[in-house]
Amino acid sequence: MNKVILTGRWTREIDFKALESGKCVSKSALAVDEGYGDQKKSYFFEVEMWGKTAENVANHSGKGRKVLIEGRLKVDTWEKDGQKRSQVKVVAEVVEFLDYKEDGKHKPSSDDPFQDDGKPLDFDSSDLPF
């Protein structure tokens, strides 16, 4: 099975292209951290997205935004100057946005009844269903 799930932040703006065939593709790189403090390491993955996923990511995400991606690994190979080269990429099939843009257009709804407003809860035992 070829399946990968990663959580990280985009390291550059999303590169979106509409191809002559009518398909859409977006590319970027994802930084994924492992460990904490002095033991923290970062890994960088090239990520490719197609179709509606590519459009959504280009329209609603960008550099520095935190995402969770699900997809598969793909190896691209080519020859340059007589040498064979290869690169492992992640082809993201699902992208979930884990934070939001602060431009007002992509903020979560403020009518969340469970949002912590810093005030203590005011209820008594008659409010409980048991």
Buried (B, 14 or more C-beta within 10 A) or exposed (E): EEEEEBEBBBBEEBEBEEEEEEEBBBBBBBBBEEEEEEEEEEEEBBBBBBEEBBBBBBEBBBEEBBBBBBBEEEEEEEEEEEEEEEEEBBBBBEBEBEEBEEEEEBEEEEEEEEEEEEEEEEEEEEEEEE
